[in-house]
Amino acid sequence: LTAPPKADATPMDHSTSLLRLIFLALGAALVALVVRSAIRLPGGIDTTKTASFVDGAGGSCTRFLPWACSQGRGQPRSKPSTPPRSSHESDVPLHPLDPLTVAEVNRARELLRAYPPFSSAPSSLVVHSLDLDEPDKSVVRSWQKGADPLPPRGAMAIVRFRGESHVLVVDLAEGTVTPLPAPASGYPMMSMDEQSILCFAPFKDAAFNASLRRRGVRMSDVACLPISLGWYGPAEENRRLIKSQCFSTEGTANFYMRPIEGLTVLIDMDTREVLHVSDRGDGIPIPAAANTDYRHGYSKPAAEQELGFQKVRAPSMEPPGWPGFELVDGHTVQWGGWEFHLKADARAGMVVSRARVQDPATGEHREVLYKGMPSELFVPYMDPTEAWYFKTYMDAGEYGFGLQAMPLVPLNDCPRHARYLDAVFVAANGRPYVRENMICVFERYAGDIAWRHSESPITGLDIRESRPKVTLVARMAASVANYDYIVDWEFQMDGLVRIKVGLSGILMVKGTEYSHMNQVRKNEDMYGTLLSENVIGVVHDHYVTFRLDMDVDGAENSFVKVEMARHSTAPDECPRKSYLKANRRVARTEKDAKVRLKLYDPAEFHVVNPTKKTRVGNPVGYKVVPAGTAASLLDPEDPPQKRGAFTDNQIWVTPYNKSEEWAGGLFVYQSRGEDTLATWSERDRPIENKDLVLWYTLGFHHIPCQEDFPIMPTVSSSFDLKPVNFFESNPILRQRPTQESDLPTCAATA
């Protein structure tokens, strides 16, 4: 992200130009090594055609480098402890939902470049996404491995060509390309290429460089980030725009804690032209680098790092006989009665499909979930000032939640016995690249109890029965610039699925003149918390909306609200005056199914198959069990909330529609909010006994505190999909207890 020396440098810069050129050369070599260790490129990728980020500057970053690259100042990343992995060039699809292979991506690229009008100037074609065009749901549900051939393979492409956006379907077998209608407003998800290139655009502007000089900041110490600007009216339409803000990297790897406050650059994304520079930060110092570095061995003297509880290490709690799960054909996970398909996605991150659980009474694998994934993330900051009001990110639709996923760190992100899945993503030139170790799968035993009962001595029965809880976790972690999101899908043998989101990483902070709270003027709104000298952590929200295509024992389901209310007894009926009564209400249309959670208006939310009944006559089902969450408090007419209207309710239910996958719309960037889950649901379509999609939003209000500085301890929340009358009885009743003989024994070697 750091700019090279400029022609208008100060005399001091001229006197050290030779030294800086040497550092730049060393930095280029270092970055190349970092990229090769973090991201493996298949042989079919032509890395020699990667353009430099700064015209004529000989930039050292490549298009495959994630955010926060730095010319001449890069730090080597930790290398995975796993052996070198496959380039995936020889992979072939084995399941209808398998992601595009390296060969299929290259085939789609050839077809797109040969398609008119792209064939007139193939080098002008920019690929924003290229993913599997999934077969029709009915085809996938009926497909049987070994009995049926794979359905025809296709790709869904979103590209830009000479200033226009295009949505196309590529038939990989027939070699045809079919255009589809593009959304009326908004633009495609940014590619990693342009996110990186735009980091350098501000340095071409004289006014920006002058602002840096006035602050006494060396340009070689400056890192800039591209920041999506939302939508705030017609003035921002008909042009792809982005803003950029910058930080000082001097003295720390944690440059996020050193903002150059008030300096905001407006950039045309297509021409990379700087349109406007706003500088409202005069008098606000850049916070000091001291105590901001979070890397092991950097933050404190070695003696202080070994004090007290800091010595604690993660214990090994590996289940006996690990791994106890199978990863079949690269993407199908089998464990503890569960079977599901697992893959990476550039926009959603991690996708779980065709989840089925075995019924212990019959041995049959029964359907639970056809497809589940994060659909959109909405992160509005609560500061209305000029340099902050526009920070209302849509992390999936603008940046790509999967594109921002970095390789997981063995032993720390995932335990020793984990297995890893790679991702094949697509660069802006249409060529594939491999993101290694993006997903991990592992068994977890944390000392929890699956079920238990002991009898009191007064009964005379000596009964002590207990079973350990072992679960299976599929995990990914995305680093969307400063913030890190950890997403877990945890499967239990009793049929429950827990979907958990953890927040960590680094706060987006604001520079301030204040170094102590006693300097703050009475009744002044700082829009956050003073975390350290000259650093304010701004209040903000996080909303993660999940799309859950439920197929409970079949595709036709109904949504039932089980509403709980106080019921009064008759005067002579009972000494009690009241009790709780559950009333079942089937939602007929989409509006009936909208849910805003209320503590004093409790309910359960069931997805049932009305045509399938248990032995005693209850409809089989699964229920959504919310945990801690948050609701948006923004004005419904506030432009960010219009775009993020999918957070208006915690639960929505819609009829299945293949085209309705992204809660914020297909094109989120600079969209006006007219193609969201909220607008689809206004049609109020029938949903009783239909193929249903349930949408659940997990929310966090974040008022930063000093414990979040300089890097945040992980905070998590979750929700469950829990069987309700799905089984005839406790499905893990026959699970046997663990015995001493089940445990591994370790013998000392001579």
Buried (B, 14 or more C-beta within 10 A) or exposed (E): BBBBBBEEBEEEBEEBEEEBBEBBEEBBEBBBEBBEBBBBBBEBBEBEEBEBBBEEBEBBBBBBBBBBBBBBBBEEBEEBEEEEEEBBBEBEBEBBBBBBBBBBBBBBBBBBBEBEEBEEEBEEBBBBBBBBBBBEBEEBBEBEEEEEEBBEBBBBBBBBBEEEBBBBBBBBEEEEBEEEEBBEBBBBBBBBBBBBBBBBBBBBBEEBBEBBBEBEBBBBBBBBBBBBBBBEEEEBEEBBBBBBBBBBBBBBBBBBBBBBBBBBBBBBBBEBEBEEBBBEBEEBBBBBBEBBBBEEEEBEEEEEEEEEEEEEEEEEEBBEEBBBBEBBEBBBBBBBBBBBBBBBBBBBBBBBBBBBBBBBEEEEBBBBBBBBBBBBBBBBBBBEEEBBBBBBBBBBBBBBBBBBBBBBBBEEBBBEBBBBBBBBBBBBBBBBBBBBBBBBBBBBBEEEEBBEEEEEEEEEEEEEEEBBBBBBBBBBBBBBBBBBBBBBBBBBBBBBBBBBBBBBBBBBBBBBEBBEEEEBEEEEEBBBBBBBBBBBBBBBBBBBBBBBBBBBBBBBBBBBBBBEEEEEEEEEEEEEEEEEEEEEEBBBBBBBBBBEBEEEEEBBBBBBBBEBEBEEEEBBBBBBBBEEBBBBEBEEEEBBBBBBBBBBBBBBBBBBEEEBBBBBBBBBBBBBBBBBBBBBBEEEBEBBBBBBBBBBBBBBBBEBEEEBBBBBEEBBBBBBBBBBBBBBEEBBEEBEEBEEEEEEEEEEEE
